[in-house]
Amino acid sequence: MISKINLEITSLDQNLLKALYNALYPDNTNLPKGLHIRMDLIGCKMTIEVKSESKFETLISTIEEMLEDINSALDSINVVKT
């Protein structure tokens, strides 16, 4: 069974989205077999599609990790801005 989750992040700040994309992209290479991540950055929207051909739990843990990475990146960006 293939499970899929799509995330969409929108912002008027395209520099913020580009920073998030650049922060996440390196972690999404060399993935385990059966796990696929596609990221797109178009204008004011970043989309992330995560597919898992294995356990649903693998998909959920991957999404949780990505959300933690997004939160960390946003915290870092906010520190730099202030």
PLY file of the C-alpha trace (Angstrom):
ply
format ascii 1.0
element vertex 82
property float x
property float y
property float z
element edge 81
property int vertex1
property int vertex2
end_header
0.00 0.00 0.00
1.24 3.49 -0.85
0.48 6.29 1.60
0.88 9.95 0.70
0.77 13.26 2.55
0.97 16.72 0.98
2.09 19.80 2.89
1.63 23.32 1.58
3.31 26.35 3.08
2.37 29.79 1.80
3.92 33.14 2.62
4.15 36.55 1.05
7.84 36.47 2.02
9.43 34.56 -0.85
12.86 34.85 0.80
11.50 33.01 3.83
10.13 30.22 1.66
13.43 29.95 -0.23
15.32 29.72 3.08
12.97 26.96 4.29
13.32 25.10 0.99
17.12 25.32 1.16
17.12 24.18 4.79
14.94 21.13 4.09
16.24 20.00 0.72
19.56 18.43 1.82
17.75 16.19 4.33
15.49 14.85 1.62
18.12 13.10 -0.48
19.44 9.55 -0.12
16.13 8.36 1.31
15.42 4.81 2.47
13.94 2.44 -0.09
10.22 3.01 -0.51
10.23 6.61 0.74
9.87 9.44 -1.78
9.86 13.20 -1.15
9.13 15.85 -3.75
9.49 19.53 -2.96
8.47 22.42 -5.18
8.84 26.14 -4.65
6.68 28.29 -6.89
6.09 31.92 -6.08
4.53 32.31 -2.65
3.99 28.57 -2.13
6.17 25.64 -1.17
4.69 22.17 -1.54
6.04 18.96 -0.10
4.76 15.55 -1.13
5.85 12.55 0.93
5.04 9.02 -0.26
5.79 5.80 1.55
5.54 2.32 0.10
6.15 0.79 3.51
4.46 1.19 6.89
2.14 4.13 7.50
4.14 4.81 10.66
7.21 5.52 8.50
5.27 8.21 6.67
4.04 9.77 9.91
7.50 9.82 11.50
8.95 11.40 8.34
6.31 14.14 8.40
6.91 14.75 12.11
10.64 15.10 11.47
10.02 17.51 8.60
7.72 19.65 10.75
10.38 19.76 13.48
12.95 20.80 10.86
10.62 23.54 9.58
10.10 24.78 13.14
13.86 24.82 13.81
14.54 26.66 10.57
11.88 29.27 11.38
13.34 29.73 14.87
16.80 30.24 13.36
15.51 32.71 10.80
13.70 34.68 13.52
16.88 34.87 15.61
18.81 36.24 12.63
16.09 38.81 11.85
16.07 40.21 15.41
0 1
1 2
2 3
3 4
4 5
5 6
6 7
7 8
8 9
9 10
10 11
11 12
12 13
13 14
14 15
15 16
16 17
17 18
18 19
19 20
20 21
21 22
22 23
23 24
24 25
25 26
26 27
27 28
28 29
29 30
30 31
31 32
32 33
33 34
34 35
35 36
36 37
37 38
38 39
39 40
40 41
41 42
42 43
43 44
44 45
45 46
46 47
47 48
48 49
49 50
50 51
51 52
52 53
53 54
54 55
55 56
56 57
57 58
58 59
59 60
60 61
61 62
62 63
63 64
64 65
65 66
66 67
67 68
68 69
69 70
70 71
71 72
72 73
73 74
74 75
75 76
76 77
77 78
78 79
79 80
80 81
